[in-house]
Amino acid sequence: AMYGNGSYFAVDPRYSARNYSKPDVNGYKSLYLARVLVGDFTKGSSGLLVPPAKRSSSADLYNSVTDNMNSPTMFVIFNDVQAYPEYLITF
């Protein structure tokens, strides 16, 4: 995975709808609108199994990672309790 082996959440739902939501037999697509606790985040990288440490000798880890620190479009969490699927949207 590009930014780590976690659960990916797009900031813009059009990204997920266009690339990852396949129509069902009736032609409808579905997406979850989720509340995601990103906390303290940093730039992700391939192969991460957990977020990186905040300092090289620290056990204090970041809460999540992102694709771009200045203008994030994607967040990756590594603990499922950080996301709450609030709505299932069908369109």
N, CA, C and O atoms as a printed pandas DataFrame, in Angstrom:
     atom_number atom_name residue_name chain_id  residue_number  x_coord  y_coord  z_coord
0              1         N          ALA        A               1    0.842   -1.179    0.000
1              2        CA          ALA        A               1    0.000    0.000    0.000
2              3         C          ALA        A               1    0.892    1.248    0.000
3              4         O          ALA        A               1    1.966    1.259    0.602
4              5         N          MET        A               2    0.441    2.261   -0.663
5              6        CA          MET        A               2    1.271    3.438   -0.910
6              7         C          MET        A               2    1.688    4.197    0.357
7              8         O          MET        A               2    2.829    4.646    0.462
8              9         N          TYR        A               3    0.769    4.341    1.315
9             10        CA          TYR        A               3    1.071    5.128    2.512
10            11         C          TYR        A               3    1.057    4.292    3.789
11            12         O          TYR        A               3    1.071    4.847    4.888
12            13         N          GLY        A               4    1.030    2.988    3.661
13            14        CA          GLY        A               4    1.024    2.109    4.822
14            15         C          GLY        A               4   -0.096    1.091    4.729
15            16         O          GLY        A               4   -1.019    1.236    3.928
16            17         N          ASN        A               5   -0.005    0.059    5.556
17            18        CA          ASN        A               5   -0.986   -1.026    5.541
18            19         C          ASN        A               5   -2.062   -0.772    6.587
19            20         O          ASN        A               5   -2.131   -1.468    7.600
20            21         N          GLY        A               6   -2.894    0.220    6.337
21            22        CA          GLY        A               6   -3.970    0.572    7.251
22            23         C          GLY        A               6   -5.262    0.756    6.484
23            24         O          GLY        A               6   -5.395    0.298    5.349
24            25         N          SER        A               7   -6.212    1.429    7.109
25            26        CA          SER        A               7   -7.496    1.744    6.479
26            27         C          SER        A               7   -7.418    3.152    5.903
27            28         O          SER        A               7   -7.060    4.103    6.598
28            29         N          TYR        A               8   -7.756    3.267    4.631
29            30        CA          TYR        A               8   -7.620    4.523    3.895
30            31         C          TYR        A               8   -8.948    5.280    3.867
31            32         O          TYR        A               8  -10.008    4.685    3.675
32            33         N          PHE        A               9   -8.877    6.602    4.061
33            34        CA          PHE        A               9  -10.051    7.462    4.014
34            35         C          PHE        A               9   -9.731    8.695    3.176
35            36         O          PHE        A               9   -8.793    9.433    3.476
36            37         N          ALA        A              10  -10.514    8.910    2.127
37            38        CA          ALA        A              10  -10.328   10.072    1.257
38            39         C          ALA        A              10  -11.048   11.278    1.847
39            40         O          ALA        A              10  -12.132   11.142    2.413
40            41         N          VAL        A              11  -10.454   12.445    1.716
41            42        CA          VAL        A              11  -11.077   13.687    2.153
42            43         C          VAL        A              11  -12.247   14.024    1.228
43            44         O          VAL        A              11  -13.301   14.448    1.701
44            45         N          ASP        A              12  -12.078   13.842   -0.071
45            46        CA          ASP        A              12  -13.108   14.128   -1.074
46            47         C          ASP        A              12  -13.802   12.820   -1.464
47            48         O          ASP        A              12  -13.154   11.929   -2.013
48            49         N          PRO        A              13  -15.098   12.686   -1.195
49            50        CA          PRO        A              13  -15.794   11.428   -1.499
50            51         C          PRO        A              13  -15.815   11.080   -2.984
51            52         O          PRO        A              13  -16.014    9.919   -3.341
52            53         N          ARG        A              14  -15.615   12.062   -3.850
53            54        CA          ARG        A              14  -15.602   11.764   -5.290
54            55         C          ARG        A              14  -14.466   10.812   -5.652
55            56         O          ARG        A              14  -14.609    9.995   -6.561
56            57         N          TYR        A              15  -13.349   10.911   -4.953
57            58        CA          TYR        A              15  -12.221   10.011   -5.198
58            59         C          TYR        A              15  -12.637    8.561   -4.963
59            60         O          TYR        A              15  -12.384    7.695   -5.801
60            61         N          SER        A              16  -13.264    8.301   -3.841
61            62        CA          SER        A              16  -13.699    6.937   -3.518
62            63         C          SER        A              16  -14.822    6.481   -4.431
63            64         O          SER        A              16  -14.837    5.330   -4.869
64            65         N          ALA        A              17  -15.760    7.366   -4.723
65            66        CA          ALA        A              17  -16.886    7.004   -5.593
66            67         C          ALA        A              17  -16.407    6.652   -6.993
67            68         O          ALA        A              17  -16.891    5.694   -7.595
68            69         N          ARG        A              18  -15.480    7.402   -7.498
69            70        CA          ARG        A              18  -14.976    7.198   -8.856
70            71         C          ARG        A              18  -14.088    5.958   -8.958
71            72         O          ARG        A              18  -14.185    5.208   -9.928
72            73         N          ASN        A              19  -13.230    5.739   -7.972
73            74        CA          ASN        A              19  -12.201    4.703   -8.073
74            75         C          ASN        A              19  -12.482    3.401   -7.335
75            76         O          ASN        A              19  -11.922    2.364   -7.691
76            77         N          TYR        A              20  -13.338    3.430   -6.314
77            78        CA          TYR        A              20  -13.465    2.244   -5.466
78            79         C          TYR        A              20  -14.888    1.765   -5.221
79            80         O          TYR        A              20  -15.068    0.696   -4.637
80            81         N          SER        A              21  -15.889    2.498   -5.636
81            82        CA          SER        A              21  -17.271    2.072   -5.438
82            83         C          SER        A              21  -17.809    1.518   -6.749
83            84         O          SER        A              21  -18.036    2.263   -7.702
84            85         N          LYS        A              22  -18.008    0.215   -6.789
85            86        CA          LYS        A              22  -18.511   -0.445   -8.001
86            87         C          LYS        A              22  -20.032   -0.537   -7.937
87            88         O          LYS        A              22  -20.583   -0.791   -6.866
88            89         N          PRO        A              23  -20.722   -0.336   -9.059
89            90        CA          PRO        A              23  -22.188   -0.437   -9.062
90            91         C          PRO        A              23  -22.653   -1.854   -8.723
91            92         O          PRO        A              23  -22.015   -2.838   -9.097
92            93         N          ASP        A              24  -23.783   -1.937   -8.004
93            94        CA          ASP        A              24  -24.381   -3.242   -7.737
94            95         C          ASP        A              24  -25.183   -3.687   -8.966
95            96         O          ASP        A              24  -25.113   -3.036  -10.008
96            97         N          VAL        A              25  -25.934   -4.769   -8.862
97            98        CA          VAL        A              25  -26.673   -5.307  -10.013
98            99         C          VAL        A              25  -27.727   -4.334  -10.533
99           100         O          VAL        A              25  -28.146   -4.440  -11.686
100          101         N          ASN        A              26  -28.161   -3.388   -9.703
101          102        CA          ASN        A              26  -29.148   -2.388  -10.114
102          103         C          ASN        A              26  -28.509   -1.070  -10.551
103          104         O          ASN        A              26  -29.215   -0.114  -10.874
104          105         N          GLY        A              27  -27.182   -1.016  -10.563
105          106        CA          GLY        A              27  -26.482    0.190  -10.999
106          107         C          GLY        A              27  -26.210    1.197   -9.900
107          108         O          GLY        A              27  -25.705    2.284  -10.178
108          109         N          TYR        A              28  -26.533    0.865   -8.655
109          110        CA          TYR        A              28  -26.307    1.779   -7.536
110          111         C          TYR        A              28  -24.918    1.573   -6.939
111          112         O          TYR        A              28  -24.404    0.456   -6.875
112          113         N          LYS        A              29  -24.331    2.677   -6.509
113          114        CA          LYS        A              29  -23.065    2.639   -5.784
114          115         C          LYS        A              29  -23.338    2.995   -4.326
115          116         O          LYS        A              29  -24.349    3.625   -4.015
116          117         N          SER        A              30  -22.439    2.593   -3.438
117          118        CA          SER        A              30  -22.560    2.913   -2.016
118          119         C          SER        A              30  -21.216    3.361   -1.462
119          120         O          SER        A              30  -20.160    2.877   -1.869
120          121         N          LEU        A              31  -21.284    4.292   -0.531
121          122        CA          LEU        A              31  -20.104    4.773    0.205
122          123         C          LEU        A              31  -20.493    4.961    1.659
123          124         O          LEU        A              31  -21.638    5.294    1.964
124          125         N          TYR        A              32  -19.553    4.749    2.547
125          126        CA          TYR        A              32  -19.755    5.108    3.946
126          127         C          TYR        A              32  -19.215    6.512    4.175
127          128         O          TYR        A              32  -18.127    6.856    3.713
128          129         N          LEU        A              33  -19.984    7.313    4.890
129          130        CA          LEU        A              33  -19.486    8.582    5.407
130          131         C          LEU        A              33  -19.033    8.277    6.828
131          132         O          LEU        A              33  -19.840    7.899    7.677
132          133         N          ALA        A              34  -17.755    8.441    7.076
133          134        CA          ALA        A              34  -17.192    8.060    8.372
134          135         C          ALA        A              34  -16.593    9.257    9.084
135          136         O          ALA        A              34  -16.066   10.181    8.463
136          137         N          ARG        A              35  -16.686    9.217   10.385
137          138        CA          ARG        A              35  -15.942   10.164   11.222
138          139         C          ARG        A              35  -14.621    9.481   11.554
139          140         O          ARG        A              35  -14.598    8.367   12.077
140          141         N          VAL        A              36  -13.535   10.158   11.247
141          142        CA          VAL        A              36  -12.211    9.562   11.425
142          143         C          VAL        A              36  -11.374   10.455   12.339
143          144         O          VAL        A              36  -11.211   11.648   12.084
144          145         N          LEU        A              37  -10.852    9.860   13.400
145          146        CA          LEU        A              37   -9.963   10.578   14.316
146          147         C          LEU        A              37   -8.540   10.443   13.805
147          148         O          LEU        A              37   -7.897    9.410   13.991
148          149         N          VAL        A              38   -8.055   11.493   13.160
149          150        CA          VAL        A              38   -6.706   11.425   12.591
150          151         C          VAL        A              38   -5.640   11.842   13.604
151          152         O          VAL        A              38   -4.487   11.429   13.482
152          153         N          GLY        A              39   -6.001   12.644   14.592
153          154        CA          GLY        A              39   -5.049   13.056   15.625
154          155         C          GLY        A              39   -3.810   13.713   15.044
155          156         O          GLY        A              39   -3.895   14.472   14.078
156          157         N          ASP        A              40   -2.669   13.423   15.629
157          158        CA          ASP        A              40   -1.386   13.915   15.110
158          159         C          ASP        A              40   -0.976   13.026   13.950
159          160         O          ASP        A              40   -0.891   11.806   14.097
160          161         N          PHE        A              41   -0.723   13.630   12.799
161          162        CA          PHE        A              41   -0.383   12.832   11.619
162          163         C          PHE        A              41    0.901   13.320   10.977
163          164         O          PHE        A              41    1.361   14.436   11.219
164          165         N          THR        A              42    1.468   12.444   10.148
165          166        CA          THR        A              42    2.685   12.747    9.404
166          167         C          THR        A              42    2.576   12.098    8.034
167          168         O          THR        A              42    1.618   11.376    7.759
168          169         N          LYS        A              43    3.542   12.350    7.185
169          170        CA          LYS        A              43    3.546   11.765    5.836
170          171         C          LYS        A              43    3.752   10.263    5.932
171          172         O          LYS        A              43    4.647    9.791    6.632
172          173         N          GLY        A              44    2.912    9.513    5.219
173          174        CA          GLY        A              44    3.015    8.064    5.205
174          175         C          GLY        A              44    4.015    7.569    4.178
175          176         O          GLY        A              44    4.489    8.328    3.333
176          177         N          SER        A              45    4.326    6.290    4.265
177          178        CA          SER        A              45    5.220    5.659    3.296
178          179         C          SER        A              45    4.857    4.186    3.166
179          180         O          SER        A              45    4.222    3.607    4.047
180          181         N          SER        A              46    5.261    3.607    2.079
181          182        CA          SER        A              46    4.956    2.212    1.779
182          183         C          SER        A              46    5.491    1.281    2.866
183          184         O          SER        A              46    6.600    1.462    3.369
184          185         N          GLY        A              47    4.684    0.286    3.216
185          186        CA          GLY        A              47    5.129   -0.746    4.140
186          187         C          GLY        A              47    4.895   -0.477    5.612
187          188         O          GLY        A              47    5.195   -1.336    6.441
188          189         N          LEU        A              48    4.370    0.690    5.967
189          190        CA          LEU        A              48    4.115    0.969    7.383
190          191         C          LEU        A              48    3.059    0.006    7.926
191          192         O          LEU        A              48    2.013   -0.182    7.305
192          193         N          LEU        A              49    3.327   -0.597    9.072
193          194        CA          LEU        A              49    2.347   -1.448    9.748
194          195         C          LEU        A              49    1.698   -0.719   10.912
195          196         O          LEU        A              49    0.584   -1.044   11.322
196          197         N          VAL        A              50    2.402    0.260   11.431
197          198        CA          VAL        A              50    1.917    1.161   12.480
198          199         C          VAL        A              50    2.420    2.552   12.112
199          200         O          VAL        A              50    3.352    2.676   11.318
200          201         N          PRO        A              51    1.822    3.595   12.672
201          202        CA          PRO        A              51    2.345    4.935   12.382
202          203         C          PRO        A              51    3.770    5.073   12.911
203          204         O          PRO        A              51    4.140    4.394   13.869
204          205         N          PRO        A              52    4.570    5.941   12.299
205          206        CA          PRO        A              52    5.944    6.131   12.778
206          207         C          PRO        A              52    5.990    6.840   14.129
207          208         O          PRO        A              52    5.016    7.460   14.557
208          209         N          ALA        A              53    7.134    6.736   14.786
209          210        CA          ALA        A              53    7.360    7.424   16.058
210          211         C          ALA        A              53    7.507    8.920   15.812
211          212         O          ALA        A              53    7.996    9.344   14.764
212          213         N          LYS        A              54    7.082    9.707   16.779
213          214        CA          LYS        A              54    7.201   11.163   16.658
214          215         C          LYS        A              54    8.655   11.612   16.708
215          216         O          LYS        A              54    9.020   12.601   16.072
216          217         N          ARG        A              55    9.485   10.898   17.455
217          218        CA          ARG        A              55   10.926   11.133   17.504
218          219         C          ARG        A              55   11.595    9.781   17.346
219          220         O          ARG        A              55   11.022    8.759   17.725
220          221         N          SER        A              56   12.765    9.760   16.807
221          222        CA          SER        A              56   13.425    8.494   16.463
222          223         C          SER        A              56   13.604    7.548   17.645
223          224         O          SER        A              56   13.588    6.331   17.461
224          225         N          SER        A              57   13.770    8.073   18.838
225          226        CA          SER        A              57   13.976    7.202   19.996
226          227         C          SER        A              57   12.750    7.153   20.904
227          228         O          SER        A              57   12.865    6.853   22.092
228          229         N          SER        A              58   11.585    7.446   20.346
229          230        CA          SER        A              58   10.382    7.563   21.159
230          231         C          SER        A              58    9.398    6.425   20.904
231          232         O          SER        A              58    9.294    5.904   19.793
232          233         N          ALA        A              59    8.685    6.056   21.955
233          234        CA          ALA        A              59    7.588    5.092   21.810
234          235         C          ALA        A              59    6.284    5.834   21.531
235          236         O          ALA        A              59    5.239    5.210   21.349
236          237         N          ASP        A              60    6.345    7.165   21.498
237          238        CA          ASP        A              60    5.176    8.004   21.221
238          239         C          ASP        A              60    4.961    8.053   19.708
239          240         O          ASP        A              60    5.737    8.678   18.985
240          241         N          LEU        A              61    3.903    7.389   19.233
241          242        CA          LEU        A              61    3.649    7.285   17.796
242          243         C          LEU        A              61    2.663    8.340   17.315
243          244         O          LEU        A              61    1.848    8.844   18.088
244          245         N          TYR        A              62    2.747    8.668   16.029
245          246        CA          TYR        A              62    1.700    9.465   15.400
246          247         C          TYR        A              62    0.417    8.648   15.404
247          248         O          TYR        A              62    0.456    7.423   15.513
248          249         N          ASN        A              63   -0.727    9.328   15.284
249          250        CA          ASN        A              63   -2.016    8.639   15.277
250          251         C          ASN        A              63   -2.406    8.139   13.900
251          252         O          ASN        A              63   -3.147    7.163   13.780
252          253         N          SER        A              64   -1.916    8.798   12.859
253          254        CA          SER        A              64   -2.265    8.422   11.489
254          255         C          SER        A              64   -1.227    9.012   10.541
255          256         O          SER        A              64   -0.338    9.756   10.955
256          257         N          VAL        A              65   -1.355    8.667    9.270
257          258        CA          VAL        A              65   -0.479    9.234    8.243
258          259         C          VAL        A              65   -1.334    9.783    7.107
259          260         O          VAL        A              65   -2.521    9.477    6.995
260          261         N          THR        A              66   -0.703   10.602    6.268
261          262        CA          THR        A              66   -1.407   11.231    5.159
262          263         C          THR        A              66   -0.531   11.223    3.910
263          264         O          THR        A              66    0.653   10.890    3.959
264          265         N          ASP        A              67   -1.143   11.596    2.797
265          266        CA          ASP        A              67   -0.410   11.657    1.530
266          267         C          ASP        A              67    0.343   12.966    1.359
267          268         O          ASP        A              67    1.366   13.005    0.675
268          269         N          ASN        A              68   -0.153   14.047    1.977
269          270        CA          ASN        A              68    0.419   15.369    1.751
270          271         C          ASN        A              68    0.226   16.209    3.010
271          272         O          ASN        A              68   -0.909   16.453    3.418
272          273         N          MET        A              69    1.292   16.644    3.614
273          274        CA          MET        A              69    1.196   17.397    4.863
274          275         C          MET        A              69    0.586   18.782    4.680
275          276         O          MET        A              69   -0.060   19.286    5.599
276          277         N          ASN        A              70    0.771   19.411    3.525
277          278        CA          ASN        A              70    0.254   20.761    3.298
278          279         C          ASN        A              70   -1.201   20.777    2.871
279          280         O          ASN        A              70   -1.942   21.697    3.218
280          281         N          SER        A              71   -1.616   19.770    2.124
281          282        CA          SER        A              71   -2.990   19.714    1.625
282          283         C          SER        A              71   -3.429   18.250    1.532
283          284         O          SER        A              71   -3.482   17.688    0.438
284          285         N          PRO        A              72   -3.742   17.637    2.668
285          286        CA          PRO        A              72   -4.075   16.208    2.667
286          287         C          PRO        A              72   -5.316   15.889    1.832
287          288         O          PRO        A              72   -6.320   16.600    1.879
288          289         N          THR        A              73   -5.216   14.805    1.070
289          290        CA          THR        A              73   -6.389   14.292    0.351
290          291         C          THR        A              73   -6.736   12.883    0.821
291          292         O          THR        A              73   -7.805   12.364    0.499
292          293         N          MET        A              74   -5.831   12.263    1.583
293          294        CA          MET        A              74   -6.009   10.890    2.041
294          295         C          MET        A              74   -5.398   10.739    3.428
295          296         O          MET        A              74   -4.312   11.251    3.700
296          297         N          PHE        A              75   -6.108   10.027    4.303
297          298        CA          PHE        A              75   -5.571    9.687    5.617
298          299         C          PHE        A              75   -5.595    8.177    5.783
299          300         O          PHE        A              75   -6.488    7.499    5.274
300          301         N          VAL        A              76   -4.614    7.660    6.492
301          302        CA          VAL        A              76   -4.529    6.226    6.776
302          303         C          VAL        A              76   -4.465    6.055    8.287
303          304         O          VAL        A              76   -3.620    6.645    8.960
304          305         N          ILE        A              77   -5.379    5.233    8.807
305          306        CA          ILE        A              77   -5.355    4.906   10.234
306          307         C          ILE        A              77   -4.939    3.446   10.387
307          308         O          ILE        A              77   -5.099    2.645    9.466
308          309         N          PHE        A              78   -4.413    3.116   11.540
309          310        CA          PHE        A              78   -3.904    1.771   11.785
310          311         C          PHE        A              78   -4.643    1.078   12.921
311          312         O          PHE        A              78   -4.301   -0.042   13.300
312          313         N          ASN        A              79   -5.649    1.742   13.461
313          314        CA          ASN        A              79   -6.457    1.189   14.541
314          315         C          ASN        A              79   -7.920    1.461   14.200
315          316         O          ASN        A              79   -8.324    2.616   14.067
316          317         N          ASP        A              80   -8.710    0.401   14.057
317          318        CA          ASP        A              80  -10.099    0.546   13.606
318          319         C          ASP        A              80  -10.963    1.399   14.527
319          320         O          ASP        A              80  -11.978    1.935   14.082
320          321         N          VAL        A              81  -10.591    1.541   15.796
321          322        CA          VAL        A              81  -11.407    2.348   16.701
322          323         C          VAL        A              81  -11.316    3.843   16.374
323          324         O          VAL        A              81  -12.045    4.644   16.959
324          325         N          GLN        A              82  -10.439    4.222   15.455
325          326        CA          GLN        A              82  -10.315    5.626   15.053
326          327         C          GLN        A              82  -11.357    6.034   14.016
327          328         O          GLN        A              82  -11.418    7.206   13.645
328          329         N          ALA        A              83  -12.174    5.102   13.539
329          330        CA          ALA        A              83  -13.171    5.428   12.511
330          331         C          ALA        A              83  -14.548    4.939   12.935
331          332         O          ALA        A              83  -14.706    3.836   13.459
332          333         N          TYR        A              84  -15.536    5.789   12.692
333          334        CA          TYR        A              84  -16.928    5.448   12.975
334          335         C          TYR        A              84  -17.725    5.627   11.688
335          336         O          TYR        A              84  -17.894    6.756   11.228
336          337         N          PRO        A              85  -18.223    4.533   11.091
337          338        CA          PRO        A              85  -19.030    4.657    9.864
338          339         C          PRO        A              85  -20.414    5.200   10.220
339          340         O          PRO        A              85  -21.277    4.462   10.696
340          341         N          GLU        A              86  -20.613    6.486    9.987
341          342        CA          GLU        A              86  -21.831    7.158   10.444
342          343         C          GLU        A              86  -23.019    6.957    9.509
343          344         O          GLU        A              86  -24.141    6.757    9.974
344          345         N          TYR        A              87  -22.790    7.008    8.200
345          346        CA          TYR        A              87  -23.882    6.862    7.231
346          347         C          TYR        A              87  -23.446    5.971    6.082
347          348         O          TYR        A              87  -22.286    5.992    5.672
348          349         N          LEU        A              88  -24.384    5.187    5.566
349          350        CA          LEU        A              88  -24.192    4.468    4.314
350          351         C          LEU        A              88  -24.979    5.244    3.270
351          352         O          LEU        A              88  -26.201    5.356    3.364
352          353         N          ILE        A              89  -24.287    5.774    2.285
353          354        CA          ILE        A              89  -24.916    6.587    1.239
354          355         C          ILE        A              89  -24.978    5.765   -0.037
355          356         O          ILE        A              89  -23.960    5.260   -0.510
356          357         N          THR        A              90  -26.172    5.633   -0.588
357          358        CA          THR        A              90  -26.374    4.898   -1.836
358          359         C          THR        A              90  -26.805    5.893   -2.898
359          360         O          THR        A              90  -27.673    6.734   -2.661
360          361         N          PHE        A              91  -26.193    5.793   -4.070
361          362        CA          PHE        A              91  -26.486    6.753   -5.145
362          363         C          PHE        A              91  -26.425    6.080   -6.492
363          364         O          PHE        A              91  -26.643    6.728   -7.516
